[in-house]
Amino acid sequence: GGFVLNDYRAQSRDVSPELGRGYSFAADTFYSKCLSFEDTTATSFDYDFVLSQVKPKDGDDSYEFSRRLNEKYSYPFLLEQLASSRKMDSSSTVSRSSHFVVVMSLDRYHKSIDESGSVIVPEAIEMIERGELVGFFTLCGPSYVRTIRRLGEVAILFSWQVKYARSTYNV
């Protein structure tokens, strides 16, 4: 089975992934393009939408989220915004903040290699035939890029404060 590179490593602007290019998860390194192919699949999309109420945990500086929000790239941003909102809220004893979060994600799978028609480039095959396996893996890496995916995400935090009236009763 394949692996999905789904974190900061894929976001480096120094190296661009390319279909058929070698990659090593262990070394976090891209290698030469050693896979040749003619056909690719069509571009496809996945859309995800999450709407969740955010509830502060009692006696704690943390919040209860929908589990699906924890998986979103905007999750750290949302935590930061909520923390600053909580600091402002704690300075006032007569108001309480409420929050809703909306996250819309669009996964765009540009193209994928049709592996039934892909072949290793002739230079790499020659290295294998000569028994230069270390050289082959140094040139091509242990795996290769099969598909390229782009993720776009919009996170919206709706916050409002409810003010309570203070009253004192003298009995």
DSSP file (Angstrom, degrees, kcal/mol; ACC not computed):
  #  RESIDUE AA STRUCTURE BP1 BP2  ACC     N-H-->O    O-->H-N    N-H-->O    O-->H-N    TCO  KAPPA ALPHA  PHI   PSI    X-CA   Y-CA   Z-CA
    1    1 A G              0   0    0      0, 0.0     2,-0.1     0, 0.0     0, 0.0   0.000 360.0 360.0 360.0 161.8    0.0    0.0    0.0
    2    2 A G        -     0   0    0    141,-0.0     2,-0.3     1,-0.0   141,-0.0  -0.408 360.0-128.6 -93.1 170.9    1.0    3.6   -0.4
    3    3 A F        -     0   0    0     -2,-0.1     2,-0.6     2,-0.0    -1,-0.0  -0.856  13.3-134.3-115.9 153.6    1.6    6.4    2.1
    4    4 A V        -     0   0    0     -2,-0.3     2,-0.9     2,-0.0     0, 0.0  -0.948   7.4-149.3-111.4 121.5    0.1    9.8    2.1
    5    5 A L        +     0   0    0     -2,-0.6    -2,-0.0     1,-0.1    20,-0.0  -0.808  34.6 156.6 -87.7 108.9    2.4   12.7    2.7
    6    6 A N        +     0   0    0     -2,-0.9     2,-0.2     5,-0.0    -1,-0.1  -0.161  39.9  61.8-134.2  38.4    0.0   15.1    4.5
    7    7 A D  S >  S-     0   0    0      0, 0.0     3,-1.4     0, 0.0     4,-0.3  -0.627 101.7 -49.0-145.7-157.5    2.0   17.5    6.6
    8    8 A Y  G >  S+     0   0    0      1,-0.3     3,-1.5    -2,-0.2     4,-0.2   0.753 119.4  68.9 -59.2 -27.0    4.6   20.2    6.6
    9    9 A R  G >  S+     0   0    0      1,-0.3     3,-0.9     2,-0.2    -1,-0.3   0.857  97.3  52.3 -62.3 -33.9    7.0   18.2    4.4
   10   10 A A  G <  S+     0   0    0     -3,-1.4    -1,-0.3     1,-0.2    -2,-0.2   0.561 102.3  61.9 -78.5  -6.7    4.7   18.5    1.5
   11   11 A Q  G <   +     0   0    0     -3,-1.5    -1,-0.2    -4,-0.3    -2,-0.2   0.336  69.2 125.1-104.5   7.2    4.6   22.3    1.9
   12   12 A S    <   -     0   0    0     -3,-0.9     3,-0.2    -4,-0.2    -3,-0.0  -0.459  48.1-156.7 -66.6 135.1    8.3   23.1    1.3
   13   13 A R  S    S+     0   0    0      1,-0.2    -1,-0.1    -2,-0.2     3,-0.1   0.472  83.8  74.3 -90.2  -2.6    8.8   25.7   -1.4
   14   14 A D  S    S+     0   0    0      1,-0.2     2,-0.4     2,-0.0    -1,-0.2   0.804 102.7  32.8 -78.8 -29.9   12.3   24.5   -2.1
   15   15 A V  S    S-     0   0    0     -3,-0.2    -1,-0.2    -5,-0.0    -3,-0.0  -0.989  72.2-149.1-131.2 133.3   11.4   21.3   -3.8
   16   16 A S        -     0   0    0     -2,-0.4     2,-0.1    -3,-0.1    -3,-0.1  -0.884  18.6-128.0-105.3 130.5    8.4   20.7   -6.0
   17   17 A P        -     0   0    0      0, 0.0     2,-0.3     0, 0.0     6,-0.0  -0.411  28.1-172.1 -68.4 149.5    6.7   17.2   -6.1
   18   18 A E    >   -     0   0    0      4,-0.1     3,-2.3    -2,-0.1   127,-0.4  -0.997  33.8 -94.8-143.8 140.4    6.3   15.8   -9.6
   19   19 A L  T 3  S+     0   0    0     -2,-0.3   127,-0.2     1,-0.3     3,-0.1  -0.325 112.8  17.9 -56.4 131.3    4.4   12.7  -10.7
   20   20 A G  T 3  S+     0   0    0    125,-2.7    14,-1.4     1,-0.3    15,-1.2   0.360  92.5 133.1  88.6  -5.2    6.9    9.8  -11.0
   21   21 A R  E <   -A   33   0A   0     -3,-2.3   124,-2.7    12,-0.3    -1,-0.3  -0.574  59.6-110.8 -81.1 142.4    9.5   11.5   -8.9
   22   22 A G  E     - B   0 144A   0     10,-2.3     9,-2.6   122,-0.3     2,-0.3  -0.302  36.8-177.9 -70.6 154.6   11.2    9.4   -6.2
   23   23 A Y  E     -AB  30 143A   0    120,-2.5   120,-1.3     7,-0.3     2,-0.5  -0.986  18.0-155.7-153.7 144.3   10.5   10.1   -2.5
   24   24 A S  E  >> -A   29   0A   0      5,-2.1     5,-1.3    -2,-0.3     4,-1.1  -0.985   2.9-166.4-122.2 121.6   11.7    8.7    0.8
   25   25 A F  T  45S+     0   0    0     -2,-0.5    -1,-0.1     2,-0.2     0, 0.0   0.891  92.1  53.1 -68.3 -39.6    9.5    9.1    3.9
   26   26 A A  T  45S+     0   0    0      1,-0.2    -1,-0.2     2,-0.1    -2,-0.0   0.907 120.9  30.3 -64.3 -42.7   12.4    8.1    6.2
   27   27 A A  T  45S-     0   0    0      2,-0.1    -1,-0.2     0, 0.0    -2,-0.2   0.552  98.3-134.4 -92.9  -9.1   14.8   10.6    4.8
   28   28 A D  T  <5 +     0   0    0     -4,-1.1     2,-0.4     1,-0.2    -3,-0.2   0.942  60.1 136.6  52.2  51.7   12.1   13.2    3.9
   29   29 A T  E   < -A   24   0A   0     -5,-1.3    -5,-2.1     0, 0.0     2,-0.3  -0.983  52.0-140.5-134.4 137.9   13.8   13.6    0.5
   30   30 A F  E     -A   23   0A   0     -2,-0.4    -7,-0.3    -7,-0.2     2,-0.2  -0.746  25.8-168.2 -90.7 146.8   12.7   13.9   -3.1
   31   31 A Y  E     -     0   0A   0     -9,-2.6   109,-0.2    -2,-0.3   108,-0.1  -0.478  32.9 -57.1-119.9-170.0   14.8   12.1   -5.7
   32   32 A S  E     -     0   0A   0    107,-2.0   -10,-2.3    -2,-0.2     2,-0.8  -0.199  60.1 -95.1 -67.5 163.0   15.0   12.1   -9.5
   33   33 A K  E     +A   21   0A   0    -12,-0.3   -12,-0.3     1,-0.2    -1,-0.1  -0.743  53.8 160.2 -81.8 111.6   12.1   11.2  -11.7
   34   34 A C        +     0   0    0    -14,-1.4    87,-2.3    -2,-0.8     2,-0.5   0.347  48.0  79.7-115.8   2.5   12.5    7.5  -12.4
   35   35 A L  E     -C  120   0B   0    -15,-1.2     2,-0.4    85,-0.2    85,-0.2  -0.958  59.4-163.0-118.2 126.7    9.0    6.6  -13.5
   36   36 A S  E     +C  119   0B   0     83,-3.8    83,-2.9    -2,-0.5     2,-0.3  -0.844  16.4 166.0-106.6 143.4    7.7    7.3  -17.0
   37   37 A F        -     0   0    0     -2,-0.4    81,-0.2    81,-0.2     3,-0.1  -0.985  29.2-162.4-152.9 157.0    4.0    7.2  -17.8
   38   38 A E  S    S+     0   0    0     -2,-0.3     2,-0.4    79,-0.3    -1,-0.1   0.738  73.5  55.6-109.9 -38.3    1.7    8.3  -20.6
   39   39 A D        -     0   0    0     75,-0.3    75,-2.0    78,-0.1     2,-0.3  -0.770  55.4-178.3-106.5 144.2   -1.7    8.4  -19.1
   40   40 A T  B     -D  113   0C   0     -2,-0.4    73,-0.2    73,-0.2     2,-0.1  -0.918  29.9-107.8-129.1 160.3   -3.0   10.2  -16.0
   41   41 A T        -     0   0    0     71,-2.3    71,-0.3    -2,-0.3     3,-0.1  -0.388  43.7 -91.3 -81.0 165.1   -6.4   10.2  -14.4
   42   42 A A        -     0   0    0     69,-0.1    -1,-0.1     1,-0.1     2,-0.1  -0.365  48.5 -90.9 -73.9 155.7   -8.8   13.1  -14.6
   43   43 A T        -     0   0    0     68,-0.1     2,-0.3    -2,-0.1    67,-0.2  -0.426  50.3-173.6 -64.5 138.4   -8.8   15.8  -11.9
   44   44 A S  E     -E  109   0D   0     65,-2.0    65,-2.7    -2,-0.1     2,-0.3  -0.912  10.0-147.6-134.8 164.1  -11.2   15.1   -9.1
   45   45 A F  E     -E  108   0D   0     -2,-0.3     2,-0.4    63,-0.2    63,-0.2  -0.948   7.3-163.4-133.4 149.0  -12.4   17.0   -6.0
   46   46 A D  E     -E  107   0D   0     61,-2.3    61,-3.1    -2,-0.3     2,-0.4  -0.999  13.4-162.2-127.8 134.1  -13.6   16.3   -2.5
   47   47 A Y  E     -E  106   0D   0     -2,-0.4     2,-0.4    59,-0.2    59,-0.2  -0.945   7.0-175.7-118.1 137.6  -15.5   18.9   -0.5
   48   48 A D  E     -E  105   0D   0     57,-2.6    57,-2.9    -2,-0.4     2,-0.4  -0.993   4.1-170.9-134.4 141.6  -16.0   18.8    3.3
   49   49 A F  E     -E  104   0D   0     -2,-0.4     2,-0.4    55,-0.2    55,-0.2  -0.998   2.1-175.2-134.6 128.7  -18.0   21.1    5.5
   50   50 A V  E     -E  103   0D   0     53,-2.5    53,-2.5    -2,-0.4     2,-0.5  -0.993   5.0-179.5-127.8 128.9  -18.0   21.2    9.3
   51   51 A L  E     +E  102   0D   0     -2,-0.4     2,-0.4    51,-0.2    51,-0.2  -0.996  19.3 164.8-123.7 123.4  -20.2   23.4   11.4
   52   52 A S  E     -E  101   0D   0     49,-2.6    49,-3.0    -2,-0.5     2,-0.3  -0.998  36.5-129.7-145.5 139.4  -19.6   23.0   15.2
   53   53 A Q  E     -E  100   0D   0     -2,-0.4     2,-0.6    47,-0.2    47,-0.2  -0.683  27.1-140.9 -80.1 141.1  -20.4   24.8   18.4
   54   54 A V  E     -E   99   0D   0     45,-2.2    45,-0.7    -2,-0.3    11,-0.2  -0.923  17.6-167.2-108.1 123.2  -17.4   25.4   20.5
   55   55 A K  E     -G   64   0E   0      9,-1.7     9,-3.5    -2,-0.6     2,-0.2  -0.931  18.3-129.0-114.4 128.5  -17.9   24.9   24.2
   56   56 A P  E     -G   63   0E   0      0, 0.0     2,-0.3     0, 0.0     7,-0.3  -0.510  27.2-120.7 -70.3 140.6  -15.5   26.0   26.9
   57   57 A K    >   -     0   0    0      5,-2.5     3,-1.5    -2,-0.2     5,-0.2  -0.650  35.4-103.3 -79.9 138.3  -14.6   23.3   29.4
   58   58 A D  T 3  S+     0   0    0     -2,-0.3     3,-0.1     1,-0.3    -1,-0.1  -0.376  99.4   1.7 -65.1 134.0  -15.5   24.3   33.0
   59   59 A G  T 3  S+     0   0    0      1,-0.2     2,-0.3    -2,-0.1    -1,-0.3   0.695 117.2  93.1  66.9  19.9  -12.6   25.3   35.1
   60   60 A D  S <  S-     0   0    0     -3,-1.5    -1,-0.2     2,-0.2    -3,-0.1  -0.944  76.1-131.0-141.1 157.3  -10.2   24.8   32.2
   61   61 A D  S    S+     0   0    0     -2,-0.3     2,-0.2    -3,-0.1    25,-0.1   0.125  81.4  89.5 -95.1  21.6   -8.7   27.0   29.5
   62   62 A S        -     0   0    0     -5,-0.2    -5,-2.5    -4,-0.0     2,-0.3  -0.608  65.0-133.5-114.2 175.9   -9.6   24.4   26.8
   63   63 A Y  E     -G   56   0E   0     -7,-0.3     2,-0.6    -2,-0.2    -2,-0.1  -0.887  13.6-121.5-129.6 155.8  -12.5   23.9   24.6
   64   64 A E  E     +G   55   0E   0     -9,-3.5    -9,-1.7    -2,-0.3     2,-0.3  -0.887  39.4 177.7 -97.2 124.2  -14.7   21.0   23.4
   65   65 A F        -     0   0    0     -2,-0.6     2,-0.3   -11,-0.2   -11,-0.1  -0.761  39.5 -93.0-117.8 163.9  -14.7   20.7   19.6
   66   66 A S    >>  -     0   0    0     -2,-0.3     3,-1.6     1,-0.1     4,-0.8  -0.609  41.1-122.7 -66.0 138.8  -16.2   18.3   17.1
   67   67 A R  H >> S+     0   0    0     -2,-0.3     3,-0.7     1,-0.3     4,-0.6   0.828 110.1  64.8 -56.8 -31.9  -13.6   15.6   16.5
   68   68 A R  H >4 S+     0   0    0      1,-0.2     3,-0.6     2,-0.2    -1,-0.3   0.783  94.1  59.9 -64.9 -25.6  -13.6   16.5   12.8
   69   69 A L  H X4 S+     0   0    0     -3,-1.6     3,-1.6     1,-0.2    -1,-0.2   0.833  93.2  65.1 -71.0 -31.2  -12.2   19.9   13.6
   70   70 A N  H << S+     0   0    0     -4,-0.8    -1,-0.2    -3,-0.7    -2,-0.2   0.762  99.1  54.5 -61.4 -23.9   -9.1   18.4   15.2
   71   71 A E  T << S+     0   0    0     -3,-0.6    -1,-0.3    -4,-0.6    -2,-0.2   0.515  88.3 102.1 -87.8  -6.0   -8.1   17.0   11.8
   72   72 A K  S X  S-     0   0    0     -3,-1.6     3,-1.4    -4,-0.2    81,-0.0  -0.501  74.0-131.7 -85.5 148.4   -8.3   20.4   10.0
   73   73 A Y  T 3  S+     0   0    0      1,-0.3     4,-0.3    -2,-0.2    -1,-0.1   0.787 107.9  58.2 -64.9 -27.7   -5.2   22.5    9.0
   74   74 A S  T 3> S+     0   0    0      1,-0.2     4,-2.5     2,-0.1    -1,-0.3   0.468  76.5  99.9 -82.8  -0.4   -6.9   25.5   10.5
   75   75 A Y  H <> S+     0   0    0     -3,-1.4     4,-2.4     1,-0.2    -1,-0.2   0.904  81.2  48.3 -54.7 -48.8   -7.2   23.9   14.0
   76   76 A P  H  > S+     0   0    0      0, 0.0     4,-2.1     0, 0.0    -1,-0.2   0.898 111.7  51.2 -60.5 -38.1   -4.2   25.6   15.5
   77   77 A F  H  > S+     0   0    0     -4,-0.3     4,-2.4     2,-0.2    -2,-0.2   0.924 109.7  49.6 -61.9 -44.6   -5.4   29.0   14.2
   78   78 A L  H  X S+     0   0    0     -4,-2.5     4,-2.5     1,-0.2    -1,-0.2   0.906 109.6  51.2 -62.7 -42.0   -8.8   28.4   15.7
   79   79 A L  H  X S+     0   0    0     -4,-2.4     4,-2.3     1,-0.2    -1,-0.2   0.909 110.1  49.9 -60.7 -41.9   -7.3   27.5   19.1
   80   80 A E  H  X S+     0   0    0     -4,-2.1     4,-2.0     2,-0.2    -2,-0.2   0.917 111.7  47.6 -63.3 -44.1   -5.2   30.7   19.0
   81   81 A Q  H  X S+     0   0    0     -4,-2.4     4,-1.9     1,-0.2    -2,-0.2   0.896 112.8  48.9 -65.1 -40.0   -8.2   32.8   18.2
   82   82 A L  H  X S+     0   0    0     -4,-2.5     4,-2.4     2,-0.2    -1,-0.2   0.875 108.1  54.3 -68.0 -36.8  -10.3   31.2   20.9
   83   83 A A  H  X S+     0   0    0     -4,-2.3     4,-1.9     2,-0.2    -2,-0.2   0.917 110.0  46.2 -63.4 -42.7   -7.5   31.7   23.5
   84   84 A S  H  X S+     0   0    0     -4,-2.0     4,-1.7     1,-0.2    -1,-0.2   0.871 112.3  51.5 -68.5 -34.5   -7.4   35.4   22.8
   85   85 A S  H  X S+     0   0    0     -4,-1.9     4,-2.2     1,-0.2    -2,-0.2   0.885 108.4  51.5 -65.9 -38.4  -11.2   35.6   23.0
   86   86 A R  H  X S+     0   0    0     -4,-2.4     4,-2.6     2,-0.2    -2,-0.2   0.874 106.3  54.2 -68.3 -36.8  -11.1   33.8   26.3
   87   87 A K  H  X S+     0   0    0     -4,-1.9     4,-0.8     1,-0.2    -1,-0.2   0.920 111.4  45.2 -62.3 -42.2   -8.5   36.3   27.7
   88   88 A M  H  < S+     0   0    0     -4,-1.7     3,-0.5     1,-0.2     4,-0.4   0.896 113.4  50.8 -66.6 -38.8  -10.8   39.1   26.8
   89   89 A D  H >< S+     0   0    0     -4,-2.2     3,-1.2     1,-0.2     6,-0.3   0.872 105.3  55.2 -67.2 -38.0  -13.8   37.3   28.2
   90   90 A S  H 3< S+     0   0    0     -4,-2.6    -1,-0.2     1,-0.3    -2,-0.2   0.711  97.5  64.6 -71.6 -18.3  -12.2   36.6   31.6
   91   91 A S  T 3< S+     0   0    0     -4,-0.8     2,-0.5    -3,-0.5    -1,-0.3   0.683  99.4  60.8 -76.0 -15.7  -11.4   40.3   32.0
   92   92 A S    X   -     0   0    0     -3,-1.2     3,-0.6    -4,-0.4    -1,-0.1  -0.947  62.2-168.4-115.6 125.6  -15.2   41.0   32.2
   93   93 A T  T 3  S+     0   0    0     -2,-0.5    -1,-0.1     1,-0.2    -3,-0.1   0.517  84.1  57.4 -89.0  -3.7  -17.2   39.3   34.9
   94   94 A V  T 3  S+     0   0    0     -5,-0.1    70,-4.0    72,-0.0     2,-0.3   0.234  99.5  59.6-113.2  14.8  -20.6   40.3   33.4
   95   95 A S  E <   - F   0 163D   0     -3,-0.6     2,-0.4    -6,-0.3    68,-0.2  -0.959  55.4-159.8-140.0 160.3  -20.3   38.7   29.9
   96   96 A R  E     - F   0 162D   0     66,-1.9    66,-2.7    -2,-0.3     2,-0.3  -0.999  17.9-132.7-139.8 136.2  -19.8   35.3   28.4
   97   97 A S  E     - F   0 161D   0     -2,-0.4     2,-0.3    64,-0.2    64,-0.2  -0.648  15.7-165.9 -90.4 145.0  -18.5   34.4   24.9
   98   98 A S  E     - F   0 160D   0     62,-2.7    62,-2.0    -2,-0.3     2,-0.4  -0.954   9.7-164.8-125.0 149.6  -20.2   31.9   22.6
   99   99 A H  E     -EF  54 159D   0    -45,-0.7   -45,-2.2    -2,-0.3     2,-0.4  -0.988  17.0-174.8-140.4 143.3  -18.6   30.5   19.5
  100  100 A F  E     -EF  53 158D   0     58,-2.3    58,-3.0    -2,-0.4     2,-0.4  -0.984  16.3-153.8-127.7 144.7  -19.5   28.6   16.3
  101  101 A V  E     -EF  52 157D   0    -49,-3.0   -49,-2.6    -2,-0.4     2,-0.4  -0.963   7.9-170.7-121.0 135.8  -16.9   27.4   13.8
  102  102 A V  E     -EF  51 156D   0     54,-2.6    54,-3.1    -2,-0.4     2,-0.4  -0.996   6.5-178.3-122.2 126.7  -17.4   26.8   10.1
  103  103 A V  E     -EF  50 155D   0    -53,-2.5   -53,-2.5    -2,-0.4     2,-0.5  -0.989   4.9-171.5-126.9 124.7  -14.6   25.0    8.2
  104  104 A M  E     -EF  49 154D   0     50,-2.7    50,-2.6    -2,-0.4     2,-0.4  -0.969   9.1-172.8-115.1 125.5  -14.9   24.4    4.4
  105  105 A S  E     -EF  48 153D   0    -57,-2.9   -57,-2.6    -2,-0.5     2,-0.5  -0.939  11.3-166.7-121.7 140.3  -12.3   22.2    2.8
  106  106 A L  E     -EF  47 152D   0     46,-2.9    46,-2.4    -2,-0.4     2,-0.6  -0.963   5.2-163.5-126.8 113.7  -11.7   21.5   -0.9
  107  107 A D  E     -EF  46 151D   0    -61,-3.1   -61,-2.3    -2,-0.5     2,-0.6  -0.854   7.5-166.5 -93.3 124.0   -9.3   18.6   -1.8
  108  108 A R  E     -EF  45 150D   0     42,-3.3    42,-2.8    -2,-0.6     2,-1.0  -0.947   8.6-161.5-116.3 114.2   -8.2   18.8   -5.4
  109  109 A Y  E     -EF  44 149D   0    -65,-2.7   -65,-2.0    -2,-0.6    40,-0.2  -0.821   9.9-167.9 -93.4 101.8   -6.5   15.8   -6.8
  110  110 A H  E     -     0   0D   0     38,-1.8     2,-0.3    -2,-1.0    -1,-0.2   0.978  57.7 -31.1 -57.6 -70.9   -4.8   17.2   -9.8
  111  111 A K  E     -     0   0D   0     37,-0.5    37,-1.4   -68,-0.1     2,-0.3  -0.985  53.7-151.7-148.4 153.8   -3.7   14.1  -11.6
  112  112 A S  E     - F   0 147D   0     -2,-0.3   -71,-2.3   -71,-0.3     2,-0.3  -0.949  29.5-105.0-126.6 150.4   -2.7   10.6  -10.7
  113  113 A I  B     -D   40   0C   0     33,-2.7     2,-1.2    -2,-0.3   -73,-0.2  -0.538  22.5-133.0 -72.5 134.6   -0.5    8.2  -12.5
  114  114 A D    >   -     0   0    0    -75,-2.0     3,-1.8    -2,-0.3   -75,-0.3  -0.786  23.8-165.1 -83.6  98.6   -2.2    5.3  -14.4
  115  115 A E  G >  S+     0   0    0     -2,-1.2     3,-0.9     1,-0.3    -1,-0.2   0.670  76.7  72.7 -66.9 -17.4    0.2    2.7  -13.0
  116  116 A S  G 3  S+     0   0    0      1,-0.2    -1,-0.3    -3,-0.1    -2,-0.0   0.776 107.8  35.4 -68.1 -22.8   -0.9    0.1  -15.6
  117  117 A G  G <  S+     0   0    0     -3,-1.8   -79,-0.3   -78,-0.1     2,-0.3   0.219  94.7 110.3-113.3  14.9    1.0    2.0  -18.2
  118  118 A S    <   -     0   0    0     -3,-0.9     2,-0.3   -81,-0.2   -81,-0.2  -0.661  41.6-176.4 -94.3 148.2    3.9    3.3  -16.2
  119  119 A V  E     -C   36   0B   0    -83,-2.9   -83,-3.8    -2,-0.3     2,-0.3  -0.961  32.2-103.5-137.8 154.9    7.5    2.1  -16.7
  120  120 A I  E     -C   35   0B   0     -2,-0.3   -85,-0.2   -85,-0.2     5,-0.1  -0.593  50.4-100.8 -75.5 139.8   10.8    2.7  -15.0
  121  121 A V    >>  -     0   0    0    -87,-2.3     4,-1.9    -2,-0.3     3,-0.7  -0.262  31.4-112.3 -62.8 149.5   13.1    5.0  -17.1
  122  122 A P  H 3> S+     0   0    0      0, 0.0     4,-2.5     0, 0.0     5,-0.2   0.830 114.1  57.0 -55.0 -38.7   15.8    3.2  -19.1
  123  123 A E  H 3> S+     0   0    0      1,-0.2     4,-1.5     2,-0.2     5,-0.1   0.903 109.4  45.8 -61.3 -40.5   18.7    4.7  -17.0
  124  124 A A  H <> S+     0   0    0     -3,-0.7     4,-1.8     2,-0.2    -1,-0.2   0.882 110.7  52.9 -70.3 -38.4   17.3    3.3  -13.8
  125  125 A I  H  X S+     0   0    0     -4,-1.9     4,-2.6     1,-0.2    -2,-0.2   0.909 106.7  53.6 -62.2 -41.7   16.6   -0.1  -15.5
  126  126 A E  H  X S+     0   0    0     -4,-2.5     4,-1.9     1,-0.2    -1,-0.2   0.893 106.3  52.5 -60.5 -40.1   20.3   -0.3  -16.6
  127  127 A M  H  <>S+     0   0    0     -4,-1.5     5,-2.6     2,-0.2     4,-0.3   0.910 110.7  47.3 -62.7 -41.6   21.4    0.3  -13.0
  128  128 A I  H ><5S+     0   0    0     -4,-1.8     3,-1.4     1,-0.2    -2,-0.2   0.924 110.6  51.8 -64.7 -44.4   19.3   -2.6  -11.8
  129  129 A E  H 3<5S+     0   0    0     -4,-2.6    -1,-0.2     1,-0.3    -2,-0.2   0.829 108.5  51.3 -63.4 -32.1   20.5   -4.9  -14.6
  130  130 A R  T 3<5S-     0   0    0     -4,-1.9    -1,-0.3    -5,-0.2    -2,-0.2   0.498 118.8-113.3 -81.8  -3.2   24.2   -4.0  -13.6
  131  131 A G  T < 5S+     0   0    0     -3,-1.4     2,-1.6    -4,-0.3     3,-0.3   0.647  71.6 140.5  82.1  15.0   23.4   -4.9  -10.0
  132  132 A E     >< +     0   0    0     -5,-2.6     4,-2.2    -6,-0.2    -1,-0.1  -0.476  11.6 150.9 -89.2  65.7   23.8   -1.3   -8.8
  133  133 A L  H  > S+     0   0    0     -2,-1.6     4,-2.5     2,-0.2     5,-0.2   0.884  70.2  52.2 -68.2 -38.4   20.9   -1.5   -6.4
  134  134 A V  H  > S+     0   0    0     -3,-0.3     4,-2.1     1,-0.2    -1,-0.2   0.926 111.5  48.3 -62.4 -42.5   22.4    1.1   -3.9
  135  135 A G  H  > S+     0   0    0      2,-0.2     4,-2.1     1,-0.2    -2,-0.2   0.883 109.2  53.7 -62.8 -39.3   22.9    3.4   -6.9
  136  136 A F  H  X S+     0   0    0     -4,-2.2     4,-3.4     1,-0.2     5,-0.5   0.948 112.2  42.7 -60.8 -49.5   19.3    2.8   -8.0
  137  137 A F  H  X S+     0   0    0     -4,-2.5     4,-1.4     1,-0.2    -1,-0.2   0.812 112.2  54.7 -70.2 -28.4   17.9    3.7   -4.6
  138  138 A T  H  < S+     0   0    0     -4,-2.1    -1,-0.2    -5,-0.2    -2,-0.2   0.865 117.8  36.4 -67.9 -36.0   20.3    6.7   -4.3
  139  139 A L  H  < S+     0   0    0     -4,-2.1  -107,-2.0    -5,-0.2    -2,-0.2   0.906 134.4  20.6 -80.2 -45.5   19.0    8.0   -7.7
  140  140 A C  H  < S-     0   0    0     -4,-3.4  -109,-0.3    -5,-0.2  -117,-0.2   0.684  94.2-137.1-104.3 -21.8   15.3    7.1   -7.5
  141  141 A G     <  -     0   0    0     -4,-1.4  -117,-0.1    -5,-0.5    -1,-0.1  -0.085  36.3 -74.1  80.5 170.4   14.5    6.6   -3.8
  142  142 A P  S    S+     0   0    0      0, 0.0     2,-0.3     0, 0.0    -1,-0.2   0.669 110.8  14.2 -81.8 -17.1   12.4    3.8   -2.3
  143  143 A S  E    S-B   23   0A   0   -120,-1.3  -120,-2.5    -3,-0.2     2,-0.3  -0.834  70.7-136.1-143.5-178.0    9.0    5.1   -3.5
  144  144 A Y  E     -B   22   0A   0   -122,-0.3     2,-0.6    -2,-0.3  -122,-0.3  -0.947  29.5 -91.0-144.5 163.7    7.6    7.6   -5.9
  145  145 A V        +     0   0    0   -124,-2.7  -125,-2.7  -127,-0.4  -124,-0.2  -0.650  39.0 172.9 -78.2 119.0    4.9   10.4   -6.2
  146  146 A R        +     0   0    0     -2,-0.6   -33,-2.7     1,-0.3     2,-0.3   0.745  64.8   5.5 -98.2 -29.9    1.7    8.8   -7.5
  147  147 A T  E     -F  112   0D   0    -35,-0.2     2,-0.5  -129,-0.1    -1,-0.3  -0.987  61.4-137.6-151.5 156.3   -0.6   11.7   -7.2
  148  148 A I  E     -     0   0D   0    -37,-1.4   -38,-1.8    -2,-0.3   -37,-0.5  -0.982  22.1-173.0-122.2 129.9   -0.5   15.4   -6.3
  149  149 A R  E     -F  109   0D   0     -2,-0.5     2,-0.4   -40,-0.2   -40,-0.2  -0.945   9.3-160.6-124.1 140.0   -3.2   16.8   -4.1
  150  150 A R  E     -F  108   0D   0    -42,-2.8   -42,-3.3    -2,-0.4     2,-0.5  -0.969   8.5-156.4-119.3 138.2   -3.9   20.5   -3.1
  151  151 A L  E     -F  107   0D   0     -2,-0.4     2,-0.4   -44,-0.2   -44,-0.2  -0.957   7.8-173.3-117.7 128.3   -6.0   21.4   -0.1
  152  152 A G  E     -F  106   0D   0    -46,-2.4   -46,-2.9    -2,-0.5     2,-0.4  -0.960  10.5-178.1-116.1 139.1   -7.8   24.7    0.3
  153  153 A E  E     -F  105   0D   0     -2,-0.4     2,-0.5   -48,-0.2   -48,-0.2  -0.998  16.9-165.9-143.2 137.9   -9.5   25.5    3.5
  154  154 A V  E     -F  104   0D   0    -50,-2.6   -50,-2.7    -2,-0.4     2,-0.5  -0.991  11.1-169.5-121.0 126.0  -11.5   28.4    4.8
  155  155 A A  E     -F  103   0D   0     -2,-0.5     2,-0.5   -52,-0.2   -52,-0.2  -0.965   1.6-172.3-118.4 130.5  -12.2   28.6    8.6
  156  156 A I  E     -F  102   0D   0    -54,-3.1   -54,-2.6    -2,-0.5     2,-0.6  -0.984   7.0-161.0-124.4 127.5  -14.6   31.1   10.0
  157  157 A L  E     -F  101   0D   0     -2,-0.5     2,-0.6   -56,-0.2   -56,-0.2  -0.932   4.7-161.9-110.3 114.0  -15.0   31.7   13.7
  158  158 A F  E     +F  100   0D   0    -58,-3.0   -58,-2.3    -2,-0.6     2,-0.4  -0.857  18.6 173.7 -94.4 121.1  -18.3   33.3   14.8
  159  159 A S  E     +F   99   0D   0     -2,-0.6     2,-0.3   -60,-0.2   -60,-0.2  -0.974   7.1 166.9-129.6 142.8  -18.0   34.8   18.3
  160  160 A W  E     -F   98   0D   0    -62,-2.0   -62,-2.7    -2,-0.4     2,-0.4  -0.988  24.9-131.4-149.8 156.7  -20.4   36.9   20.3
  161  161 A Q  E     -F   97   0D   0     -2,-0.3     2,-0.6   -64,-0.2   -64,-0.2  -0.897   7.4-153.6-113.5 139.5  -20.7   38.0   23.8
  162  162 A V  E     -F   96   0D   0    -66,-2.7   -66,-1.9    -2,-0.4     2,-0.4  -0.951  16.8-149.2-108.6 122.2  -23.8   37.9   26.0
  163  163 A K  E     -F   95   0D   0     -2,-0.6     2,-0.4   -68,-0.2   -68,-0.3  -0.757   6.5-154.0 -96.5 137.8  -23.8   40.5   28.7
  164  164 A Y        -     0   0    0    -70,-4.0     2,-0.3    -2,-0.4   -71,-0.0  -0.853  17.0-121.4-108.5 143.3  -25.5   39.8   32.0
  165  165 A A        -     0   0    0     -2,-0.4     2,-0.4     1,-0.0   -70,-0.0  -0.662  22.8-138.9 -83.1 137.0  -26.9   42.5   34.3
  166  166 A R        +     0   0    0     -2,-0.3     2,-0.4     2,-0.0   -72,-0.0  -0.776  25.2 177.0 -92.8 138.3  -25.5   42.6   37.8
  167  167 A S        -     0   0    0     -2,-0.4     2,-0.5     2,-0.0    -2,-0.0  -0.995  17.4-150.3-140.0 150.0  -27.9   43.2   40.6
  168  168 A T        -     0   0    0     -2,-0.4     2,-0.5     2,-0.0    -2,-0.0  -0.963   7.7-157.4-121.1 133.5  -27.5   43.3   44.3
  169  169 A Y        -     0   0    0     -2,-0.5     2,-0.6     2,-0.0    -2,-0.0  -0.939   1.2-162.2-111.9 127.3  -30.2   42.4   46.7
  170  170 A N              0   0    0     -2,-0.5    -2,-0.0     1,-0.1     0, 0.0  -0.934 360.0 360.0-105.7 123.9  -30.1   43.7   50.3
  171  171 A V              0   0    0     -2,-0.6    -1,-0.1     0, 0.0    -2,-0.0   0.419 360.0 360.0-106.9 360.0  -32.3   41.7   52.6
